[in-house]
Amino acid sequence: MIIIGTTPGREEWLSQCLKSITKSVLVLSDFTYELGKINWVFNNTKIDRFMFLQDSVVVKDEKLFDLLYNDKGSIALTNDPSMFGMYMGIYERVHLSKIEIPIPKSKSEAIGYEISWTKNYCQAAKNVRVAFSDFTDSKSKRKETVFGRLNLVIENDFLIKYKGNWGQKSPLD
């Protein structure tokens, strides 16, 4: 299952993302940031394994899904700024059940949990692999304004991620 996280008011982002994916997706739209959506999937579905993507992603090549779903286990799409950077990757219910899934109350908390919570998830999952070690802020070659927001553009053969926050120190450090 592919989960797309979005927020009311980001319909242009969501539309752009959905146009790039022909497979079935579950779109979650609320004000709970990424962890709120992951928490919702865990508490309201029986999905055992799912890929989480943000609405600011464009899929360039859907072979991505076959490559990753044919592999076993939890898979982080990137390890920047840590494993499961931007919360993107394949999560497994069995490991989510071992840890708390907090609901951030602010964007700064969500950014902080991007490092601390994903570390907890990786400890629970043990053998997490990284799909794209070069899908990082430092490998970005450009910035681009999309839908009125300046973005760092992270791109590889499979994905484009328009990143609105980058280079910030975690408030939880």
NUFITOR-671755 format. One record per residue: residue in one letter; x, y, z of N, C-alpha, C in turn. Coordinates in steps of 0.05 Angstrom, whole numbers, plus 5000, padded with zeros to 4 digits. Example, Ala and Ser with C-alpha at 12.3 -4.5 7.8 and 13.67 -1.06 7.14 Angstrom:
BEGIN
A526448865156524649105156526449345156;S525749555142527349795143525850015157;
% end
This chain:
BEGIN
M501749765000500050005000501850255000;I501050444985502450704984500750904998;I501851045018500551245034501751515026;I499951705019500851975013499852155035;G501752295048500952475069500752765058;T498552895065498153165056496653325078;T496153575073494853745092492753915077;P490453975088488554155075489954415066;G489354505042490654745031492954675012;R493654425010495954334993494954174969;E492554244959491354094938493054094912;E494454314907496154314883498454114885;W499654104909501853914914500753624911;L498453574923497353304922496653224893;S495453404878494753354850497253284834;Q499353434837501853384823502953104830;C502953044856503852784865502152554853;L499552574856497752364847497952324816;K498352534801498652504772501052334764;S502952304783505452154777505251864785;I503051784797502751504807500151384795;T500451154782498051024771497050794789;K498550734809497750524828495850624849;S494450444862492650524884494150654907;V493050864917494251004940492051064961;L492951104985491151195007492251475013;V490551675010491251955016490252025044;L492052115061491252215088491752515089;S489552655095489752945096488653055122;D490453155138489753285164492053455173;F491953555197493953745207495953615226;T496353345224497953205244500853155235;Y501753265213504453215203504752925197;E507152845189507652565179507052355200;L507952395224507452195245504552155252;G502952365249500052335253498852145233;K499852165208498851985187499751695191;I502251665199503351395205501751275228;N501251435249499651355272496851265263;W495651425246492951365236492951095221;V494851045204494950795189495250565209;F496950595229497350385249494750325265;N493450535273491150505291488450455277;N488350505251485750495237485650305213;T487850165208487849965187489249715197;K489249515180490649265185493049235166;I493749445153495949435133498549355148;D499849145137502249035150504749185141;R504749285116507149405105506249625086;F507349865089506550075071508850265065;M508650395042510550605035509250875041;F510751045056509851315062511351515045;L509751675031510851895015509452155022;Q510752375019509552635023508352734996;D506452914999505153024975507053184957;S509353264967511353414952513253244937;V512452994932514052804916512752764889;V514452744869513552664842515052404835;V513552204828514751944820515451964790;K517951934784518951944756518751674743;D519151464758519151194747517851004768;E515550894760514050724779515350444783;K517550394769519050144775519950154804;L520150394815520850434843519150244861;F516550234857514850084874515349784872;D515849684848516449404844519149334857;L521149504852523749454864523649434894;L522249614907522149614936520249414948;Y517949384936516049194947516848904943;N518548844923519548574920521748514940;D522848714953524748674974523348645000;K524548525019523248475045524148685065;G522648705086523448875109522749165106;S523749325125523349615126525549735108;I524749935093526650055074526450365076;A528550495084528650785084529350885055;L527851075045528551175019531151335019;T531751455042534251615045535251595074;N537751665078538851675105539651965111;D538252155100538952435105536452585115;P536452705138538752745156539352505173;S537552305172537952045185536351845170;M536451585179534851385166531851475166;F530551425144527751505140527551805141;G529551945130529352235127526852305112;M525652525120523052615109520852415113;Y521352225131519552005139518951815115;M520351845093519651695069520951415070;G519251215064520250945063518050745068;I518850495071517050275075517150195105;Y514850215118514550145146513049885149;E513549755172512249505178510749515204;R508349425204506649425228507949285252;V509349065247510548915269512549085284;H513949265271515849435284514549685296;L512549795282511050015293509749945319;S508949695322507549615347509449615371;K512049625366514049615388514749885399;I513850105386514650375394512250555395;E512650775410510550985410510651145384;I508351225375508251395351507151665361;P508851855367507852105378506452275356;I504852465365503552655347504852925352;P506453015333507753285337505653505338;K506253705354504453935357505254175340;S507654155328508654375312510554265290;K511054425270512954345249515754295261;S516554455280519154415292519354155307;E517154065320517153805333517253585311;A515853615290515853415268518653385257;I520053605254522853605244524653465264;G524253515289525753385310525353085311;Y522853005309522152715309523252575284;E523652725263524752605238527452465244;I528852555264531352425272530852235296;S529552335317529352175342527351945338;W525051985327523051775324523951565304;T525051655281525951465261528251295272;K529851405290531951245303530751025319;N528651085334527150885350526050675332;Y524850755309523750565291525950375280;C528150485272530350325262531450125283;Q531550215308532350025329530449795332;A527849855330525849645331525949465307;A526449575284526449415259529149265255;K531149365267533849245266535249265238;N534349115219535849095193534549275172;V534549525176533449715156535549765135;R534649765110536549835089535750105076;V537650235064537150495051536950445021;A534850535009534450494980536250674964;F536450934972537951124956539751294974;S542251214977544051354994544851624982;D544351664956544951914943542552104942;F540352034953537952204953538052384977;T539852584976540452744999540453044992;D540253205013540353495009542953574995;S545253455004547853534993548153464964;K546653284954546853204925544953374908;S543353544920541453714905543053904888;K542153954864543454124845541954394841;R539554414853538054664848535954714869;K534954954869532655034884530555134863;E528055104870525955174851523455264866;T522255474856519755554868517455404855;V515855264872513555104863511255184881;F509055254869506555324883507155544904;G508855734896509455964913511355914936;R512655684937514555614958517255554946;L519455664958522155594949522755314960;N523755144943524354864950527154784943;L528354624959530754474952529754234936;V530854194912529853974895531853744898;I530853524908532453274910531353084889;E533152964873532252814851534152574845;N532952354836534452134825532852024802;D533451784793532151664770529251594775;F528451574801525751484808523951704819;L525151894834523552094849524552374846;I522752564850523452844855522052914881;K523553034899522453124925522953424926;Y520753574929520853864933520853914963;K523153994973523454005002523354295011;G521354365028521054635037522654715061;N523554525077525254575100527854405098;W530054535100532654395098534754555114;G536754395123539054525137538354635164;Q536254535177535454645203536354445225;K537254555246537954395270535354305283;S535354055293533053955306532554095333;P530154175338529554305364529554105387;L529653845381529653645402532553565409;D534553675395537353605402538253745427;
% end
